[in-house]
Amino acid sequence: MCEVIEPHYPKAGNGRPPVGLERMLRMYFVQHWFNLADEACEEALLSQVDQLKIKSDASPANRRGS
């Protein structure tokens, strides 16, 4: 599917770089599967990113020894 869309997908240039095509497709499908508005999809994605940051910050590898 990516090969079909890639020629029409925006390329990096002036301004903000585009989100990767595969990531954008995943977000698009999740948005439609769960009937989310753009804002709800973005909020769900950011919530997951925050949870991953919290988990990685709490991992033993990131704790400093006393």
FENWOBEL-V819940 format. One record per pair of residues at least 24 apart in sequence whose C-alpha atoms are under 7 Angstrom apart, sorted by the first residue. I is the first residue (numbers start at 1). GAP is how many residues later the second one is. D is the distance in whole Angstrom. If there is no record, write none. Layout:
i:I gap:GAP d:D
i:I gap:GAP d:D
This chain:
none
